[in-house]
Amino acid sequence: MESTGRHSTATGRGRVARSRVLLDRPYSEARQLLELALADHRVYRLLAETGRTLWLGTGQKNTITLILQVELVSTGQGTELHAVSFPLDRFASNTAGRGGHALVVLLDAVADRAAGLPGPPVRHSPPATG
């Protein structure tokens, strides 16, 4: 399985997908960009943070079906985000495909922010009538 976005590509097999993206930013800026991307895409929920690794959940409605592990790794060129997705349900089907898509959406959002591109459009509620 392969899922390709504007800045990243996820590959996977079976239940696990992996992706990475290099940002030409120091760790602190990369971390802030990741937070902005998470705020833009509210389907990702921060579950835990251990050191430079974030554990995110995503799924349908209030049920978490996929776990995303995002590690921020400082390099001589900036910060690389290493991401892995895996399902909570061991009997889930096509989890590499769904996980790969979730990784690409998230990492592309972070890279878009790093490139100075705006986040997704703000959705406004329709005006009240009456």
Accessible surface in RSA format (square Angstrom, percent):
REM  Atomic radii and reference values for relative SASA: ProtOr
REM  Chains: A
REM  Algorithm: Lee & Richards
REM  Probe-radius: 1.40
REM  Slices: 20
REM RES _ NUM      All-atoms   Total-Side   Main-Chain    Non-polar    All polar
REM                ABS   REL    ABS   REL    ABS   REL    ABS   REL    ABS   REL
RES MET A   1    87.27  45.2  29.83  19.7  57.45 136.8  44.19  37.6  43.08  57.1
RES GLU A   2   123.72  71.0  88.86  67.2  34.86  83.0  23.46  45.4 100.26  81.9
RES SER A   3    22.39  18.9  17.07  22.8   5.32  12.2  11.90  25.4  10.48  14.7
RES THR A   4    95.57  68.0  62.00  62.9  33.57  80.0  52.88  71.0  42.69  64.5
RES GLY A   5    25.20  31.1   0.00   N/A  25.20  31.1  13.82  37.9  11.37  25.5
RES ARG A   6   169.81  71.3 129.19  65.9  40.62  96.7  55.84  76.3 113.97  69.1
RES HIS A   7    70.78  38.7  39.43  27.4  31.35  80.2  30.91  31.9  39.87  46.4
RES SER A   8     6.43   5.4   0.00   0.0   6.43  14.8   5.23  11.1   1.20   1.7
RES THR A   9    57.00  40.5  43.38  44.0  13.63  32.5  25.13  33.8  31.87  48.2
RES ALA A  10     0.00   0.0   0.00   0.0   0.00   0.0   0.00   0.0   0.00   0.0
RES THR A  11    70.47  50.1  68.81  69.8   1.66   3.9  44.07  59.2  26.40  39.9
RES GLY A  12    15.88  19.6   0.00   N/A  15.88  19.6   8.59  23.6   7.29  16.3
RES ARG A  13   214.49  90.1 199.20 101.5  15.28  36.4  74.89 102.4 139.60  84.6
RES GLY A  14    57.53  70.9   0.00   N/A  57.53  70.9  39.81 109.2  17.72  39.7
RES ARG A  15    90.78  38.1  87.28  44.5   3.51   8.4  47.63  65.1  43.15  26.2
RES VAL A  16    53.14  35.0  50.68  45.9   2.47   5.9  50.68  44.0   2.47   6.7
RES ALA A  17     0.11   0.1   0.00   0.0   0.11   0.2   0.11   0.2   0.00   0.0
RES ARG A  18   142.39  59.8 140.29  71.5   2.09   5.0  51.90  70.9  90.48  54.8
RES SER A  19     9.52   8.0   0.00   0.0   9.52  21.9   6.47  13.8   3.05   4.3
RES ARG A  20   135.70  57.0 124.91  63.7  10.80  25.7  41.51  56.7  94.20  57.1
RES VAL A  21    12.10   8.0   7.41   6.7   4.69  11.3  12.10  10.5   0.00   0.0
RES LEU A  22    79.31  44.2  54.92  39.3  24.39  61.3  54.92  38.6  24.39  65.6
RES LEU A  23     5.10   2.8   3.31   2.4   1.79   4.5   5.10   3.6   0.00   0.0
RES ASP A  24   114.65  80.3  91.27  90.8  23.39  55.3  36.29  85.4  78.36  78.1
RES ARG A  25    67.96  28.5  66.90  34.1   1.06   2.5  10.66  14.6  57.30  34.7
RES PRO A  26    76.84  56.0  67.93  61.9   8.91  32.4  76.11  62.8   0.73   4.5
RES TYR A  27    52.79  24.6  48.65  27.7   4.14  10.8  39.01  29.3  13.78  17.0
RES SER A  28    70.20  59.3  64.12  85.6   6.08  14.0  46.58  99.2  23.62  33.1
RES GLU A  29    69.69  40.0  69.17  52.3   0.52   1.2  24.14  46.7  45.55  37.2
RES ALA A  30     0.00   0.0   0.00   0.0   0.00   0.0   0.00   0.0   0.00   0.0
RES ARG A  31    31.34  13.2  31.34  16.0   0.00   0.0  15.31  20.9  16.03   9.7
RES GLN A  32   110.93  62.0 109.79  80.2   1.14   2.7  30.33  64.6  80.60  61.1
RES LEU A  33    17.51   9.8  17.51  12.5   0.00   0.0  17.51  12.3   0.00   0.0
RES LEU A  34     0.00   0.0   0.00   0.0   0.00   0.0   0.00   0.0   0.00   0.0
RES GLU A  35    86.45  49.6  79.94  60.5   6.52  15.5  26.87  52.0  59.58  48.6
RES LEU A  36    79.00  44.0  78.56  56.2   0.45   1.1  78.87  55.4   0.13   0.4
RES ALA A  37     0.00   0.0   0.00   0.0   0.00   0.0   0.00   0.0   0.00   0.0
RES LEU A  38    22.27  12.4  17.87  12.8   4.40  11.1  18.43  12.9   3.84  10.3
RES ALA A  39    52.14  47.9  40.07  61.8  12.07  27.5  46.61  65.6   5.53  14.7
RES ASP A  40    41.91  29.4  18.86  18.8  23.05  54.5   5.34  12.6  36.57  36.5
RES HIS A  41    44.86  24.5  40.51  28.2   4.34  11.1  25.37  26.1  19.48  22.7
RES ARG A  42   195.88  82.2 172.75  88.1  23.13  55.1  68.02  93.0 127.86  77.5
RES VAL A  43    90.10  59.3  81.67  73.9   8.43  20.3  89.09  77.4   1.01   2.8
RES TYR A  44    13.26   6.2   4.56   2.6   8.70  22.6   0.74   0.6  12.52  15.4
RES ARG A  45    79.77  33.5  76.24  38.9   3.53   8.4  53.41  73.0  26.37  16.0
RES LEU A  46    91.03  50.7  60.09  43.0  30.95  77.8  60.09  42.2  30.95  83.3
RES LEU A  47    82.22  45.8  47.75  34.2  34.47  86.6  51.31  36.0  30.91  83.2
RES ALA A  48    47.55  43.7  37.59  58.0   9.96  22.6  47.55  67.0   0.00   0.0
RES GLU A  49    79.83  45.8  49.55  37.5  30.28  72.1  19.61  37.9  60.22  49.2
RES THR A  50    83.09  59.1  73.46  74.5   9.63  23.0  69.03  92.7  14.06  21.3
RES GLY A  51    68.26  84.2   0.00   N/A  68.26  84.2  44.50 122.1  23.76  53.2
RES ARG A  52   106.89  44.9 101.20  51.6   5.68  13.5  38.59  52.7  68.30  41.4
RES THR A  53    18.98  13.5  18.98  19.2   0.00   0.0   3.76   5.0  15.22  23.0
RES LEU A  54     0.09   0.1   0.09   0.1   0.00   0.0   0.09   0.1   0.00   0.0
RES TRP A  55    73.38  29.4  73.38  35.5   0.00   0.0  68.86  36.7   4.52   7.3
RES LEU A  56     0.00   0.0   0.00   0.0   0.00   0.0   0.00   0.0   0.00   0.0
RES GLY A  57     0.00   0.0   0.00   N/A   0.00   0.0   0.00   0.0   0.00   0.0
RES THR A  58    12.30   8.8  12.30  12.5   0.00   0.0   4.28   5.8   8.02  12.1
RES GLY A  59    24.61  30.3   0.00   N/A  24.61  30.3   7.39  20.3  17.22  38.6
RES GLN A  60   139.07  77.8 136.88 100.0   2.18   5.2  48.77 103.8  90.29  68.5
RES LYS A  61   196.18  95.7 158.53  97.3  37.65  89.6 116.52 104.9  79.66  84.8
RES ASN A  62   141.01  97.2 118.76 114.8  22.24  53.6  30.99  74.6 110.01 106.3
RES THR A  63    83.68  59.5  79.23  80.3   4.45  10.6  51.22  68.8  32.46  49.1
RES ILE A  64    42.83  24.4  31.37  23.4  11.46  27.6  31.37  22.6  11.46  31.1
RES THR A  65    44.74  31.8  41.10  41.7   3.64   8.7  39.66  53.3   5.08   7.7
RES LEU A  66     7.76   4.3   7.76   5.5   0.00   0.0   7.76   5.4   0.00   0.0
RES ILE A  67    15.64   8.9  15.64  11.7   0.00   0.0  15.64  11.3   0.00   0.0
RES LEU A  68     0.00   0.0   0.00   0.0   0.00   0.0   0.00   0.0   0.00   0.0
RES GLN A  69    50.02  28.0  49.74  36.3   0.29   0.7   3.37   7.2  46.65  35.4
RES VAL A  70     0.00   0.0   0.00   0.0   0.00   0.0   0.00   0.0   0.00   0.0
RES GLU A  71    70.69  40.6  70.69  53.5   0.00   0.0   4.27   8.3  66.43  54.2
RES LEU A  72     1.89   1.0   0.00   0.0   1.89   4.7   0.00   0.0   1.89   5.1
RES VAL A  73    45.67  30.1  42.65  38.6   3.02   7.3  45.67  39.7   0.00   0.0
RES SER A  74    64.09  54.2  41.40  55.2  22.70  52.3  36.90  78.6  27.19  38.1
RES THR A  75    56.45  40.1  30.81  31.2  25.64  61.1  42.18  56.7  14.27  21.6
RES GLY A  76    92.08 113.6   0.00   N/A  92.08 113.6  43.75 120.1  48.32 108.2
RES GLN A  77   132.58  74.1 113.00  82.6  19.58  46.6  46.67  99.3  85.91  65.2
RES GLY A  78    14.69  18.1   0.00   N/A  14.69  18.1  10.05  27.6   4.65  10.4
RES THR A  79     0.15   0.1   0.15   0.1   0.00   0.0   0.00   0.0   0.15   0.2
RES GLU A  80    33.12  19.0  33.12  25.1   0.00   0.0   1.02   2.0  32.10  26.2
RES LEU A  81     0.00   0.0   0.00   0.0   0.00   0.0   0.00   0.0   0.00   0.0
RES HIS A  82    45.60  24.9  43.79  30.4   1.81   4.6  32.21  33.2  13.38  15.6
RES ALA A  83     1.43   1.3   0.03   0.1   1.40   3.2   0.03   0.0   1.40   3.7
RES VAL A  84    26.89  17.7  26.89  24.3   0.00   0.0  26.89  23.4   0.00   0.0
RES SER A  85     0.09   0.1   0.09   0.1   0.00   0.0   0.00   0.0   0.09   0.1
RES PHE A  86    62.82  31.4  62.82  38.9   0.00   0.0  62.82  38.1   0.00   0.0
RES PRO A  87     8.22   6.0   0.67   0.6   7.55  27.4   0.67   0.6   7.55  46.9
RES LEU A  88   105.51  58.8  76.02  54.4  29.49  74.1  77.50  54.4  28.00  75.4
RES ASP A  89    77.72  54.4  70.46  70.1   7.25  17.1  33.39  78.6  44.32  44.2
RES ARG A  90   172.25  72.3 157.59  80.3  14.66  34.9  53.93  73.7 118.32  71.7
RES PHE A  91   155.73  77.9 127.87  79.2  27.86  72.5 133.44  80.9  22.29  63.8
RES ALA A  92    28.78  26.5  11.04  17.0  17.73  40.3  18.51  26.1  10.27  27.2
RES SER A  93    90.13  76.2  77.02 102.8  13.10  30.2  48.60 103.5  41.53  58.2
RES ASN A  94   104.63  72.2  83.83  81.0  20.80  50.1  34.16  82.2  70.47  68.1
RES THR A  95     0.75   0.5   0.42   0.4   0.33   0.8   0.00   0.0   0.75   1.1
RES ALA A  96     4.69   4.3   4.69   7.2   0.00   0.0   4.69   6.6   0.00   0.0
RES GLY A  97    17.90  22.1   0.00   N/A  17.90  22.1  11.75  32.2   6.15  13.8
RES ARG A  98    98.11  41.2  91.49  46.6   6.62  15.8  61.31  83.8  36.81  22.3
RES GLY A  99     0.00   0.0   0.00   N/A   0.00   0.0   0.00   0.0   0.00   0.0
RES GLY A 100     0.00   0.0   0.00   N/A   0.00   0.0   0.00   0.0   0.00   0.0
RES HIS A 101   111.12  60.7 111.12  77.2   0.00   0.0  73.71  76.0  37.41  43.5
RES ALA A 102    11.35  10.4   9.24  14.3   2.10   4.8  11.35  16.0   0.00   0.0
RES LEU A 103     0.04   0.0   0.04   0.0   0.00   0.0   0.04   0.0   0.00   0.0
RES VAL A 104     8.99   5.9   8.99   8.1   0.00   0.0   8.99   7.8   0.00   0.0
RES VAL A 105    47.82  31.5  41.63  37.7   6.19  14.9  45.88  39.9   1.94   5.3
RES LEU A 106     0.04   0.0   0.04   0.0   0.00   0.0   0.04   0.0   0.00   0.0
RES LEU A 107     0.03   0.0   0.03   0.0   0.00   0.0   0.03   0.0   0.00   0.0
RES ASP A 108    16.61  11.6  16.61  16.5   0.00   0.0  10.41  24.5   6.20   6.2
RES ALA A 109    11.58  10.6   5.15   8.0   6.42  14.6  10.17  14.3   1.41   3.7
RES VAL A 110     0.00   0.0   0.00   0.0   0.00   0.0   0.00   0.0   0.00   0.0
RES ALA A 111     7.60   7.0   5.33   8.2   2.26   5.1   5.47   7.7   2.13   5.6
RES ASP A 112    22.90  16.0  22.90  22.8   0.00   0.0   3.87   9.1  19.03  19.0
RES ARG A 113    64.90  27.3  55.33  28.2   9.58  22.8   5.81   7.9  59.09  35.8
RES ALA A 114    11.95  11.0   6.37   9.8   5.58  12.7   6.50   9.1   5.46  14.5
RES ALA A 115    68.10  62.6  28.29  43.7  39.80  90.5  41.82  58.9  26.28  69.6
RES GLY A 116    65.63  80.9   0.00   N/A  65.63  80.9  35.12  96.4  30.50  68.3
RES LEU A 117    67.38  37.5  64.21  45.9   3.17   8.0  64.30  45.2   3.09   8.3
RES PRO A 118   114.95  83.8  92.97  84.7  21.98  79.9 102.45  84.6  12.50  77.7
RES GLY A 119    25.65  31.6   0.00   N/A  25.65  31.6   9.20  25.2  16.45  36.8
RES PRO A 120    56.07  40.9  35.29  32.2  20.78  75.5  43.19  35.7  12.88  80.0
RES PRO A 121   110.72  80.7  93.14  84.9  17.58  63.9 104.40  86.2   6.32  39.3
RES VAL A 122   116.73  76.8  93.50  84.6  23.23  56.0  98.62  85.7  18.11  49.1
RES ARG A 123   214.02  89.9 183.45  93.5  30.57  72.8  74.15 101.3 139.87  84.8
RES HIS A 124   154.16  84.3 124.16  86.3  30.00  76.7  85.82  88.5  68.34  79.5
RES SER A 125   100.93  85.3  74.54  99.5  26.39  60.8  38.36  81.7  62.57  87.7
RES PRO A 126   116.63  85.0  97.24  88.6  19.39  70.5 104.00  85.9  12.62  78.4
RES PRO A 127   116.84  85.2  97.75  89.1  19.09  69.4 108.58  89.7   8.25  51.3
RES ALA A 128   107.59  98.9  67.20 103.7  40.39  91.9  77.01 108.4  30.58  81.0
RES THR A 129   133.86  95.2  99.62 101.0  34.23  81.6  73.08  98.2  60.78  91.9
RES GLY A 130   126.55 156.1   0.00   N/A 126.55 156.1  62.32 171.0  64.23 143.9
END  Absolute sums over single chains surface
CHAIN  1 A     7794.8       6038.4       1756.4       4305.3       3489.5
END  Absolute sums over all chains
TOTAL          7794.8       6038.4       1756.4       4305.3       3489.5
